Amino acid sequence: MIYNSGDIVVVPFPFVDNANIKFRPALVVSSKSFNEEQDHSILVMITTGSSNKWNTDIEITNLNLAGLPVKSFIRLKFFTIDNRLIKKIIGKLDETTFNNVKNNLTTHLFT
């Protein structure tokens, strides 16, 4: 399946200190056309960890639309994943929060 930017999906996260994998939510930031052409998607991390907050973290304000059960943040930790490893879509980021993410990306990557 091909996902759109703004979709919140579940992906396997490996841990460097052991062989375990946990499934975690992540935000698709690459375009549907990129995802389709490359058979990969570019994602950023979603975390509940506010104790080690980054100054670029963005709180997800509409948890119901996002499909998330608890307060969560978008963190600009990027990774690319084969589309076949994306388990499912659980929600979508609301337009205001997604615009904040795009502005954050523009500010920190392209200036």
N, C-alpha and C positions, 0 to 999 in steps of 0.2 A: 504494500500500500504506500502511496505517496502522500506526505503530509504538507500542510501549509505553514508559512511563518505565522507565529502566534499560537499554534497548537501546543498543548501540553501533553506530552507522551511519557510512557514508562519505558525505561531502558535499563539494561544490566550495568551495574557499576562494579568494577573489580577493585579489590583492596590491595595495596602494595605490600602490606605486612603479612598477608596470608592468601590462600587460594580461594577464599570465599567470594561470592558475587551476591550483591543485593540489588533488588529492583527499586529504582528511584525515579521520581518525576524530573523532567527536563523540558526546557522551552525550545521549540524549533525557531531558529532565526534566519535560516536560509530560505530562499524563495522556492515555491513549488517546482518551477522550471529547473532550477539548479538540482534539487533533490531528485527529480526525474531523470535528468541528463547524466548525473554522476552516480546514481544508485547509492548515494550517501546523503546525509543531512548534517548541517552544522547546528549544534545545540549549545545552550548554556545551562548551567547548573541551577537547580531550585533547591533551596535549603531552608530548614527550620531554625538553624543555628544563628541566633542573634547575639550570642555571647562573644563571638569572634567576628563581629560585623565588619564588612568592608565599607568604606565611604561611598562606594558606587552601588551598593545593594539597593534594590527597589522592592518595596513591600507589595505583595499581591493583594489588592483590595477586595476583589470579588472572588472569594474562595469557592462559592457554589459554582459559578461559571467555569472556574479553573479546575474543578473536580478535586480540590484539595481539602483535607479534613481539618487542618490546623494552620495557624499563622505561618506564612512562608515568604521567602524573599528570592528574587532573581539575583543571581551572582554572576558576574562576567568572567566565569571560568568556562572557556570554550573547549569543545571537542567535536570531532567528526565521527559519525558512526554509519556503518552499513545499514541501509534501510531495512534489511531483513532482520536485524537485531532489535528493532523497535517493536515492543510487545503489543502496545495498544495506545490509543488516544484516550485521555481521561477528561479533557476539557480544553478550554480556549482562554487566552488572556483577554481581559476586557480592553477596549480600544484605548482608554486613557492610560492605563498602565503600559500597554504595548507602545504607545507613543513615547512614554517616558523612557522605556528601554531603548527605542530607536534614537532618541536624543542623547542618551547616555553613551550609546555606541558611537555616534557621530562625534561627540565631544572628546571621547577618550581614544578613539582609533584613527580619526581622520583630521585631526587638527595639530 
